[in-house]
């Protein structure tokens, strides 16, 4: 299995976890953002040569009319390249991201196959967005796990 990412943090985590598995981690390259993502023309060029089956993507904002958005135009362009390279798009967004419109558009909602969010989203907002995508999943509240020494 291969994983393509533009996140240095995700690449490092997967690399450490892979052990003796057949997991291949591919990092796109590009300009580093404060969140340790790689964006820009180099990332877009790398993605233009790849085909993926499934893309999990977090976004800054989901607007019912403008779709997926980001405050960073280079990040938006890189995310759009991920969408073009994939067969299925899954958006992971907590309830604070809904009806939030950022500077740069990434893609319309009809590009999304599945949205996964938390249970605190209002029923009206959930119904609105569920009508615009194939699958809409509300996950139960997360439970924190503490390690004890």
N, C-alpha and C positions, 0 to 999 in steps of 0.2 A: 504494500500500500504506500502511496505517496501523499504527502501533505504539502501544499503550497501556501506560504504565508509571507506577509510583509512585516510581521511583528517579530522583532528580535527576542522579546520576552517569550513568545510562544515557541519560536524555533529552539531556544535554549532549553525550555521546559521539556519539549518533545524529545530533543536530543538526549537529555539526561534520563528520560523515562524509557527510551526505546530498548535498552538492554540488548538482547540477542535477537530481537524481532526483525522482520523484513521492512520495517518502517523507513521510508526515505523522506527526509525533510528538505524541501526546496525553498530557499529564501530569494525573493525577487530582486533585491538590490534597490538602490535609489537614495534619495536624500532623507536623512534621519530627522524625525519629528521629536518634540519633547516627550511624547509617550512611547518612544522607541519603535515607531513604525517607519517603514521605508516607503517613500512616495515620490511621485514625479515621473519625468520622462523615461528614466531607466526602468523603473518598476512597470510602467505601462508597456514598454517595449518587451520586457520579459514575459508579461502576461499575454501579450498578443500572439505569442508562439505556443501557448499552452491550452489544453482542454481539460476541464475538471468536471466531475460528476455532481459535486455538491459544494456549495459555498455557505459557510456560516459567517455572518457579518453583523457587527454592532454598528449602530448609527447614532449620530447626535440628535437627529430629529426625524419624526414621521409626521408629515402634514397630509391631511386627507385630500387636498387638491394638488400640492406640489410634490408629494411623494417623499423619498428619502433625501435627507439634506445633511450637510456638514458645514462647520464654520471655516474650514480650511479648503481652499479651492484645489490645491494639489492632492489632498487626501480624497476629495470628491472625485477627481479625475481617475485616481488609482482605484478607488472603489468601483467606479463605472467599468474600468478595465477588468476587474475581477468578475463583475456581473456578465460582461460579454464573453468571458472565458468559460462560464459554467453552464451546466444544464439545469440545475435547481438552486434557487436562492432561499436561504432561511435567515430571517432577520431576528436577532436577539436584542430586545429593547425593554428596559423597565418602564413602568407606567409614566415616569416623568418625561419621557421622550415623545409622547403622543401629543399631537396638535402643536408641536414645536417646529418652527421653520427657521433654519439656519441660512447663512449667506449663499452657499453653493448647492445646487441641485445635483444629486447623484443619479437617480433613476425614478421613473413613475412607479406607483404602487402595483401596476399590472405586471411589472418585472419580478415581483415577489411571489414565491410559491407558498411560503409559510412564515408567519410571525409568531414568535414565542415571547410572552410577557408575564408579568407577575399578577397576582390576584387582586391588587389594589386598584387596577384600572376601572374607571367607572363603567357600568353596564352600557350606557349610551355610546361611549367612545368605543368600547369593545365591539358593539354591534355595528357601528359605522365602519370600522376597519375590517371586521370579519366579512362584511359584504364586498370588500374590494380585493380579497386574496383567496386562494384556494383553501388554505388551512390556517386557522387561527387558534393558538393554544395558550391557555392561561395556566401557568404553573402554580402550584400551591406555594405558600410562603416558605422561604428557605429556612432551614434550621442551622444554626451555627454549631460548629463542632470545635471543641477546645481540646487541645492536647494537654495532658497533665504530665508533669515530670516524674 
